[in-house]
Amino acid sequence: MASGVTAQTGQRRKRLNFDERRQEFIAAAIEFFAEEGFESSTRELARRLGVTQPLLYRYFPSKEDLIGEVYETVYVNRWRDDWDAMIADRSLPLRERLIDFYDSYTDVVFRRDWMRIFLFSGLKGVDINRRYLGRVRERILDPIVRECRHADGLDDLTPLPQEVEYAWVMHGGIYYYGVRKLIYEGGTLDRKRFVIETSVDAFRAQLSTLRDGTSPIRW
């Protein structure tokens, strides 16, 4: 946040209540960590905000507390509760459900702050990645595999480890398309829906070869 902006908004800040000021600090922290990574200090963040570090610590007792709020804001609060229903709605064909889900999911994930913070946290060892990937496994991949097993007529819907790994390959491939597009700014095909469709189809085909014993992969 530029110092000029800070100076212009200084009077407005004085009228903010505690919760409003706290949310303003979180928004600034999201921008700050997305640009600078997690090795940057809260002292520098406070400087950019035009406040003292002790004042910042009145709202967040530690840097870890602030990072936790960033995680909640970017990764938990942007999570859409209707995604569970999209995956599980058996009134629609499974392929249609998965494509529609990933189309909606990537609308949320394919944002610069989301991706940069996620990548920085992995490099620094901040637990944002671990916490979020656990959520992905529980709320996305396991349900997808269960729906695949149901669609394939299996009585036991318990996901097998190798099936989940196939799901990670699909999920990771779609995510990496966004990384190449938004972070690397490479020459990616500007057809997100096509990438999702081919990833979903490849995943389903891989599961089929696993089930019928024709897969060249041995677990």
Rosetta silent file (secondary structure, phi, psi, omega in degrees, C-alpha in Angstrom):
SEQUENCE: MASGVTAQTGQRRKRLNFDERRQEFIAAAIEFFAEEGFESSTRELARRLGVTQPLLYRYFPSKEDLIGEVYETVYVNRWRDDWDAMIADRSLPLRERLIDFYDSYTDVVFRRDWMRIFLFSGLKGVDINRRYLGRVRERILDPIVRECRHADGLDDLTPLPQEVEYAWVMHGGIYYYGVRKLIYEGGTLDRKRFVIETSVDAFRAQLSTLRDGTSPIRW
SCORE:     score description
SCORE:     0.000 S_00000001
   1 L     0.000  126.536 -174.919    0.000    0.000    0.000 S_00000001
   2 L   -69.799  150.529 -179.048    1.540    3.261   -1.061 S_00000001
   3 H   -64.303  -32.514  178.238    2.354    5.885    1.558 S_00000001
   4 H   -61.506  -41.460  177.995    0.283    8.420   -0.375 S_00000001
   5 H   -63.927  -40.582  179.157   -2.765    6.238   -0.021 S_00000001
   6 H   -60.952  -43.890 -178.314   -2.022    5.832    3.663 S_00000001
   7 H   -64.833  -39.951 -178.512   -1.793    9.574    4.153 S_00000001
   8 H   -68.091  -30.136 -175.955   -5.021   10.195    2.279 S_00000001
   9 H   -99.868    2.957 -176.650   -6.919    7.633    4.328 S_00000001
  10 H   -57.435  -44.406 -179.666   -5.392    8.491    7.682 S_00000001
  11 H   -65.871  -39.268  179.656   -8.354   10.596    8.809 S_00000001
  12 H   -62.733  -39.475 -178.572  -10.837    7.961    7.687 S_00000001
  13 H   -60.182  -35.272 -176.779   -9.006    5.285    9.660 S_00000001
  14 H   -62.809  -22.158 -178.354   -9.412    7.226   12.878 S_00000001
  15 L   -93.439   -2.060 -179.717  -13.173    6.798   12.579 S_00000001
  16 L   -77.539  142.305  173.361  -13.050    3.030   12.101 S_00000001
  17 L   -80.705  179.601 -173.380  -14.115    0.813   14.976 S_00000001
  18 H   -58.787  -48.587 -176.576  -11.963   -2.097   16.131 S_00000001
  19 H   -66.369  -38.543  178.867  -13.462   -4.714   13.801 S_00000001
  20 H   -66.360  -42.685  177.940  -13.373   -2.420   10.778 S_00000001
  21 H   -63.167  -40.105 -179.924   -9.752   -1.496   11.419 S_00000001
  22 H   -62.243  -43.752  178.438   -8.910   -5.170   11.857 S_00000001
  23 H   -65.244  -35.161  176.909  -10.484   -6.072    8.523 S_00000001
  24 H   -64.806  -40.888  177.899   -8.572   -3.264    6.857 S_00000001
  25 H   -64.872  -39.859  179.214   -5.327   -4.633    8.259 S_00000001
  26 H   -63.787  -44.041  179.037   -6.180   -8.141    7.030 S_00000001
  27 H   -60.216  -40.857  178.184   -6.905   -6.848    3.524 S_00000001
  28 H   -67.685  -36.635  179.340   -3.562   -5.034    3.514 S_00000001
  29 H   -66.250  -37.650  177.499   -1.791   -8.159    4.807 S_00000001
  30 H   -60.579  -47.802  178.560   -3.257  -10.237    1.966 S_00000001
  31 H   -63.095  -41.475 -177.521   -1.893   -7.803   -0.576 S_00000001
  32 H   -64.684  -50.440 -178.766    1.430   -7.572    1.273 S_00000001
  33 H   -68.701  -32.231  177.523    2.056  -11.329    1.580 S_00000001
  34 H   -65.611  -30.074 -178.966    0.895  -11.937   -1.997 S_00000001
  35 H   -92.079  -38.716 -170.095    3.554   -9.512   -3.211 S_00000001
  36 H  -107.276  -15.415 -176.410    6.396  -10.006   -0.734 S_00000001
  37 L    83.403 -177.572 -172.256    5.985  -13.533    0.625 S_00000001
  38 L   -94.825   -0.735  175.001    6.119  -14.656    4.232 S_00000001
  39 L   -80.826  -16.969  178.937    9.735  -13.791    4.962 S_00000001
  40 L   -67.842  150.015 -173.243    8.761  -10.126    5.060 S_00000001
  41 L   -91.594  157.029  174.132    8.336   -8.668    8.528 S_00000001
  42 H   -68.095  -22.029  175.661    5.283   -7.259   10.238 S_00000001
  43 H   -62.980  -41.916  178.508    7.398   -4.150   10.826 S_00000001
  44 H   -68.525  -39.168  177.012    7.442   -3.567    7.075 S_00000001
  45 H   -61.435  -44.903  178.778    3.713   -4.248    6.858 S_00000001
  46 H   -61.291  -39.567  178.691    3.059   -1.719    9.627 S_00000001
  47 H   -60.901  -43.277  179.690    5.226    0.816    7.812 S_00000001
  48 H   -66.228  -31.829  178.286    3.187    0.395    4.662 S_00000001
  49 H   -77.197  -16.012 -177.138   -0.006    0.782    6.644 S_00000001
  50 L    77.298   27.577  178.044    1.296    3.949    8.229 S_00000001
  51 L  -127.779  171.324  177.813    0.915    2.559   11.757 S_00000001
  52 L   -85.100  155.936  176.561    3.315    1.362   14.418 S_00000001
  53 H   -62.879  -41.439  176.182    4.185   -2.291   14.853 S_00000001
  54 H   -57.995  -35.650  177.609    2.883   -2.265   18.470 S_00000001
  55 H   -65.850  -41.650  178.255   -0.479   -1.027   17.159 S_00000001
  56 H   -59.663  -39.273 -179.067   -0.575   -3.863   14.653 S_00000001
  57 H   -72.791  -13.793  172.395    0.111   -6.315   17.480 S_00000001
  58 H   -67.742  -29.604 -178.571   -2.899   -4.964   19.369 S_00000001
  59 H   -93.900  -30.267 -179.220   -5.025   -6.532   16.648 S_00000001
  60 L  -137.146  106.364 -174.005   -2.867   -9.600   15.964 S_00000001
  61 L   -58.238  -23.781 -179.393   -0.696  -10.814   18.871 S_00000001
  62 L  -150.071  166.186  175.951    1.776  -12.502   16.514 S_00000001
  63 H   -62.028  -36.509  179.256    2.661  -12.852   12.857 S_00000001
  64 H   -62.598  -37.748  177.014    1.253  -16.385   12.988 S_00000001
  65 H   -64.143  -40.568  179.052   -2.111  -14.996   14.124 S_00000001
  66 H   -65.973  -42.703  177.707   -2.126  -12.594   11.196 S_00000001
  67 H   -62.247  -38.404  176.806   -1.237  -15.384    8.766 S_00000001
  68 H   -60.696  -38.202  177.559   -4.074  -17.429   10.239 S_00000001
  69 H   -69.399  -35.577  175.948   -6.495  -14.601    9.466 S_00000001
  70 H   -62.692  -43.425  177.864   -5.144  -14.406    5.923 S_00000001
  71 H   -59.831  -47.085 -178.951   -5.816  -18.132    5.536 S_00000001
  72 H   -61.291  -41.716 -175.862   -9.366  -17.785    6.825 S_00000001
  73 H   -71.384  -45.546 -172.719  -10.108  -14.839    4.546 S_00000001
  74 H   -84.399  -38.677 -170.245   -8.565  -16.121    1.321 S_00000001
  75 H  -106.625  -30.344 -179.876   -9.049  -19.888    1.589 S_00000001
  76 H   -93.590  -49.490 -175.830  -11.928  -20.566    3.976 S_00000001
  77 L   -68.977  -24.026  178.212  -14.262  -17.614    3.470 S_00000001
  78 L   -87.162   -7.077  178.033  -14.047  -17.871   -0.320 S_00000001
  79 L   -69.523  132.271 -177.685  -14.941  -21.557   -0.201 S_00000001
  80 L   -96.649  125.027 -177.801  -18.435  -22.077   -1.565 S_00000001
  81 L   -66.122  -23.538 -178.696  -20.706  -24.388    0.412 S_00000001
  82 H   -75.738   -7.140  177.620  -22.658  -25.329   -2.704 S_00000001
  83 H   -63.031  -37.857  178.486  -19.612  -27.130   -4.124 S_00000001
  84 H   -58.308  -44.974 -179.056  -20.428  -30.170   -1.991 S_00000001
  85 H   -67.861  -34.906  179.274  -23.903  -30.331   -3.515 S_00000001
  86 H   -61.400  -43.252 -179.268  -22.552  -29.853   -7.037 S_00000001
  87 H   -69.058  -36.948 -170.979  -20.332  -32.913   -6.697 S_00000001
  88 H   -93.227   -2.286 -175.143  -22.995  -35.059   -5.026 S_00000001
  89 L   -75.130   94.192 -174.773  -26.030  -34.188   -7.190 S_00000001
  90 L   -78.394    3.362  173.049  -26.789  -37.568   -8.743 S_00000001
  91 L   -75.888  -12.835  179.577  -29.656  -36.152  -10.774 S_00000001
  92 L  -113.551  153.082  175.402  -26.973  -35.024  -13.241 S_00000001
  93 L   -59.853  145.685 -176.151  -24.402  -37.104  -15.139 S_00000001
  94 H   -59.322  -44.790 -179.037  -21.114  -37.384  -13.262 S_00000001
  95 H   -57.724  -44.290  179.379  -19.042  -35.848  -16.065 S_00000001
  96 H   -62.120  -41.823  179.347  -21.303  -32.792  -16.155 S_00000001
  97 H   -61.493  -46.811 -176.725  -21.088  -32.416  -12.388 S_00000001
  98 H   -66.516  -40.576  179.701  -17.294  -32.556  -12.294 S_00000001
  99 H   -65.912  -44.797  179.522  -16.862  -30.120  -15.155 S_00000001
 100 H   -64.560  -39.285  178.700  -19.342  -27.653  -13.676 S_00000001
 101 H   -61.586  -50.628 -176.748  -17.724  -27.970  -10.256 S_00000001
 102 H   -68.145  -27.756  174.593  -14.211  -27.262  -11.531 S_00000001
 103 H   -64.238  -43.120  178.250  -15.490  -24.398  -13.651 S_00000001
 104 H   -71.758  -43.237 -178.729  -16.913  -22.812  -10.493 S_00000001
 105 H   -60.151  -44.174 -178.091  -13.954  -23.790   -8.294 S_00000001
 106 H   -71.636  -23.071  173.280  -11.387  -22.238  -10.623 S_00000001
 107 H   -60.545  -30.498  179.265  -13.374  -19.004  -10.756 S_00000001
 108 H   -87.057  -42.737 -172.868  -12.429  -18.680   -7.078 S_00000001
 109 H   -77.865  -35.118 -176.664   -8.932  -20.179   -7.146 S_00000001
 110 L   -78.595   66.135  175.218   -7.613  -18.530  -10.297 S_00000001
 111 L  -131.367  144.372 -171.731   -6.900  -15.235   -8.601 S_00000001
 112 H   -60.809  -44.369 -177.971   -3.474  -13.694   -8.231 S_00000001
 113 H   -66.609  -40.462  179.083   -3.561  -13.259   -4.446 S_00000001
 114 H   -57.404  -49.229 -173.588   -4.874  -16.816   -3.923 S_00000001
 115 H   -74.220  -41.980 -178.363   -2.119  -18.386   -6.004 S_00000001
 116 H   -66.079  -42.505  178.503    0.806  -16.238   -4.921 S_00000001
 117 H   -64.053  -40.897 -179.912    0.056  -16.675   -1.217 S_00000001
 118 H   -62.595  -44.175 -179.491   -0.363  -20.421   -1.696 S_00000001
 119 H   -69.464  -42.853  178.293    2.965  -20.737   -3.506 S_00000001
 120 H   -61.569  -39.710 -177.176    4.820  -18.482   -1.064 S_00000001
 121 H   -65.794  -34.562  177.145    3.463  -20.439    1.899 S_00000001
 122 H   -66.740  -40.361 -179.449    4.802  -23.683    0.456 S_00000001
 123 H   -68.565  -35.749 -176.419    8.273  -22.232   -0.025 S_00000001
 124 H   -86.891  -15.319 -177.552    8.371  -20.748    3.466 S_00000001
 125 L    84.355   14.984  174.422    6.876  -23.773    5.231 S_00000001
 126 L   -70.433  145.686 -170.386    3.820  -21.887    6.453 S_00000001
 127 L   -81.197   11.198  176.946    1.015  -24.343    7.170 S_00000001
 128 H   -57.222  -45.329 -178.967   -1.487  -22.727    4.772 S_00000001
 129 H   -60.368  -49.766 -176.676   -0.723  -25.403    2.175 S_00000001
 130 H   -61.581  -43.309 -179.547   -1.108  -28.317    4.567 S_00000001
 131 H   -66.351  -42.361 -177.415   -4.363  -27.032    5.987 S_00000001
 132 H   -71.933  -40.347 -179.880   -5.862  -26.264    2.605 S_00000001
 133 H   -64.788  -31.336  173.607   -4.782  -29.517    0.964 S_00000001
 134 H   -63.487  -39.203  177.024   -6.437  -31.396    3.804 S_00000001
 135 H   -66.193  -41.301  177.979   -9.641  -29.567    2.986 S_00000001
 136 H   -60.496  -44.594  179.680   -9.244  -30.402   -0.714 S_00000001
 137 H   -61.553  -47.188 -174.726   -8.822  -34.080    0.089 S_00000001
 138 H   -73.167  -41.415 -170.734  -11.812  -34.172    2.439 S_00000001
 139 H   -97.708  -17.186 -176.804  -14.241  -31.906    0.573 S_00000001
 140 H  -119.998  -60.279 -169.118  -13.299  -32.477   -3.085 S_00000001
 141 H   -71.386  -48.637  177.553  -11.191  -35.512   -3.926 S_00000001
 142 H   -59.562  -46.533  176.601  -12.688  -38.147   -1.634 S_00000001
 143 H   -60.379  -38.569  178.532  -16.250  -37.143   -2.614 S_00000001
 144 H   -62.450  -44.906  179.869  -15.312  -37.206   -6.310 S_00000001
 145 H   -64.524  -39.659  177.471  -13.872  -40.715   -6.000 S_00000001
 146 H   -61.154  -41.643  178.897  -16.956  -41.867   -4.092 S_00000001
 147 H   -66.995  -34.452  176.186  -19.175  -40.522   -6.857 S_00000001
 148 H   -65.304  -43.264  179.400  -17.020  -42.275   -9.455 S_00000001
 149 H   -64.629  -38.798  177.094  -17.349  -45.569   -7.603 S_00000001
 150 H   -64.808  -45.200 -179.510  -21.106  -45.100   -7.393 S_00000001
 151 H   -62.962  -28.354  179.776  -21.327  -44.253  -11.104 S_00000001
 152 L   -87.729    5.703  174.814  -19.330  -47.403  -11.871 S_00000001
 153 L    78.786   21.524  179.834  -21.818  -49.541   -9.958 S_00000001
 154 L   -86.659  140.754  178.906  -19.580  -50.423   -7.012 S_00000001
 155 L   -76.922  -40.164  179.703  -21.180  -51.212   -3.667 S_00000001
 156 L   -86.996  115.688 -177.562  -18.187  -50.114   -1.604 S_00000001
 157 L   -94.951    6.722 -178.515  -17.744  -46.349   -2.058 S_00000001
 158 L   -68.746  122.066 -178.944  -14.580  -46.128    0.056 S_00000001
 159 L   -64.449  135.165  173.072  -11.859  -44.381   -1.987 S_00000001
 160 L   -85.859  151.099 -179.284   -8.722  -46.429   -2.596 S_00000001
 161 H   -54.129  -41.896 -178.752   -5.340  -44.680   -2.208 S_00000001
 162 H   -68.332  -31.580  176.313   -4.501  -45.131   -5.897 S_00000001
 163 H   -67.217  -40.017  178.771   -7.865  -43.665   -6.918 S_00000001
 164 H   -66.104  -37.379  177.136   -7.212  -40.628   -4.768 S_00000001
 165 H   -62.940  -40.458  174.442   -3.778  -40.241   -6.366 S_00000001
 166 H   -59.332  -41.283  179.662   -5.424  -40.222   -9.786 S_00000001
 167 H   -64.813  -37.509  176.701   -7.766  -37.527   -8.485 S_00000001
 168 H   -63.013  -38.428  178.904   -4.787  -35.488   -7.268 S_00000001
 169 H   -61.907  -44.935  177.231   -3.273  -35.691  -10.759 S_00000001
 170 H   -61.777  -51.336 -177.098   -6.474  -34.302  -12.262 S_00000001
 171 H   -60.957  -45.110 -179.168   -6.844  -31.613   -9.604 S_00000001
 172 H   -66.048  -35.829  178.736   -3.187  -30.628   -9.767 S_00000001
 173 H   -64.967  -41.886  177.867   -3.224  -30.422  -13.553 S_00000001
 174 H   -65.643  -43.463  178.081   -6.166  -28.033  -13.532 S_00000001
 175 H   -60.738  -43.647 -176.025   -4.529  -25.952  -10.790 S_00000001
 176 H   -67.266  -27.777  172.720   -1.211  -25.797  -12.637 S_00000001
 177 H   -57.386  -43.247  177.741   -2.987  -24.456  -15.714 S_00000001
 178 H   -66.030  -37.927  177.376   -3.930  -21.478  -13.541 S_00000001
 179 H   -61.157  -47.082 -179.849   -0.354  -21.141  -12.254 S_00000001
 180 H   -62.433  -36.446 -176.834    1.009  -20.988  -15.791 S_00000001
 181 H   -75.515  -45.542 -171.605   -1.624  -18.476  -16.779 S_00000001
 182 H   -96.632  -31.165 -176.285   -1.559  -16.140  -13.763 S_00000001
 183 L   -98.468  -53.249 -179.867    1.893  -16.568  -12.228 S_00000001
 184 L   -79.482  -20.471 -178.519    4.204  -17.556  -15.069 S_00000001
 185 L    51.865   44.027 -179.157    2.096  -15.651  -17.601 S_00000001
 186 L   -84.711 -179.409 -177.584    3.066  -18.258  -20.156 S_00000001
 187 L   -80.792   65.267 -178.851    1.506  -19.019  -23.499 S_00000001
 188 L   -82.909  150.343  175.108   -1.420  -20.984  -22.127 S_00000001
 189 L   -66.951  124.950 -175.973   -4.468  -21.887  -24.175 S_00000001
 190 L   -85.411   58.949  179.832   -7.153  -19.407  -23.207 S_00000001
 191 L  -143.054   76.455 -175.687   -9.846  -22.062  -22.941 S_00000001
 192 H   -58.019  -42.724 -177.927  -10.272  -22.991  -19.294 S_00000001
 193 H   -60.687  -39.656  178.331  -13.373  -25.094  -19.915 S_00000001
 194 H   -62.149  -43.565  179.293  -11.495  -27.190  -22.483 S_00000001
 195 H   -61.897  -42.533  179.280   -8.676  -27.835  -19.996 S_00000001
 196 H   -64.432  -46.238 -178.245  -11.192  -28.901  -17.347 S_00000001
 197 H   -60.459  -46.056 -178.201  -13.079  -31.182  -19.725 S_00000001
 198 H   -69.189  -33.648  178.093   -9.956  -32.977  -20.945 S_00000001
 199 H   -67.546  -43.415  178.528   -8.629  -33.337  -17.373 S_00000001
 200 H   -64.563  -44.241 -179.388  -11.905  -34.840  -16.148 S_00000001
 201 H   -63.773  -40.511  178.930  -12.109  -37.205  -19.127 S_00000001
 202 H   -64.746  -40.158  178.561   -8.506  -38.356  -18.623 S_00000001
 203 H   -61.791  -47.531  179.728   -9.187  -38.990  -14.935 S_00000001
 204 H   -63.502  -37.948  178.911  -12.256  -41.080  -15.653 S_00000001
 205 H   -66.592  -37.990  178.898  -10.374  -43.045  -18.302 S_00000001
 206 H   -64.175  -41.787  178.062   -7.532  -43.724  -15.855 S_00000001
 207 H   -62.765  -37.356  179.831   -9.963  -45.054  -13.275 S_00000001
 208 H   -63.383  -43.034  179.692  -11.485  -47.338  -15.879 S_00000001
 209 H   -67.882  -32.107  177.074   -8.111  -48.875  -16.753 S_00000001
 210 H   -65.562  -41.372 -176.726   -7.384  -49.312  -13.059 S_00000001
 211 H   -72.857  -37.455 -175.838  -10.676  -51.156  -12.554 S_00000001
 212 H   -91.462    2.142  174.751  -10.465  -53.424  -15.601 S_00000001
 213 L    81.892    8.961 -179.876   -6.826  -54.321  -14.993 S_00000001
 214 L   -94.262   -1.871 -178.249   -5.451  -52.764  -18.207 S_00000001
 215 L   -66.666  135.911  177.299   -3.618  -49.931  -16.495 S_00000001
 216 L   -75.565   -9.577 -178.509    0.173  -50.067  -17.080 S_00000001
 217 L   -86.045  131.064  177.938    0.638  -48.635  -13.581 S_00000001
 218 L  -114.316  126.509 -177.194    1.189  -51.179  -10.814 S_00000001
 219 L   -98.321    0.000    0.000    0.525  -50.139   -7.250 S_00000001
